[in-house]
């Protein structure tokens, strides 16, 4: 469905989390950026200030009666307007990090060692954030795979999946990362990821069908093979990451809730606007950290109102951004489960 099919209903603007939190003057909304601007030949530089505030949460496509893929249209515009000399400082750092380290972030050192096997039934693709910013996710996922008896490994030489580069419009560098990673994927039958953004990127640009860890545990391992000890009467709320719930699919939300129900002593409380974007995606944390923080604050406010003890988020980028908003009670989903997995 092309953007020419837009019926100007306004649904995308009304549902856009950035518009809702920042206002239409700060962010003109998906229709203006993806439909009206290109249709009426708006000079690309006039869109530049607003277009990098889109978190690519895919909410606008979800509510669009014409099912126009507005986020993808916005990514295409970012590709056209990409100019190394006009990048936002945070986006420039992403590009520089890729050139220096082949990751979107500068390694901080002390990352956990990779499992010994570089071949096996399953390849675990950690992603930049799990490997270098929140290594507890890496360790928790590795421990989970070991506990369920998975024959897996982490290949040497893997690099950033390229999703951050696509978000800033740098497709040439993104393609170079794709080529590097594909060489490391040989010898594995299944790819498992911690990051929904990586999962989506691998599916869209690598010609593979990866599984997020939630999908792997539910589909490949199975609930009947999982055993959890008592959680100690913890109340949790569940944040639904945009890429997991919308680009991977709603089934992943059903899987996640089914996994939580297997843990004795765990109570899942309702979170208002559970699938509203937390601001962690689309390159917004790097480009417009103030906007990302406003969205994270909204999510943490909903968490406070829920009465839960912990907020579970199955996405490293979400965890990182929510922690910026003072989210000391935020836990990555699989890491949380691993603590009770026997």
Secondary structure, DSSP 8 states (H G I E B T S, - for coil): --GGG-----HHHHH-HHHHHH-TTT---HHIIIIIHHHTT--HHHHHHHHTT-----HHHHH-TT---HHHHHHHHHHHH--GGG--HHHHHHHHHHHHHSSSS---S------S-SSEEEEEE--HHHHHT-HHHHHHHHHHHHHTT--EE--TT----SHHHHHHT-HHHHHHHHHHHHHHSTTEEEEEES-HHHHHHHHHHSS---EEHHHIIIIII-GGG--B----SEEEEEE--HIIIIII-THHHHHHHHHHHTSTTEEEE--TTTTS--S-STTHHHH-HHHHHHHHHHHHHHHHHHT-SEEEES-HHHHHHHHHTT-TTEEEHHHHHHTTB-
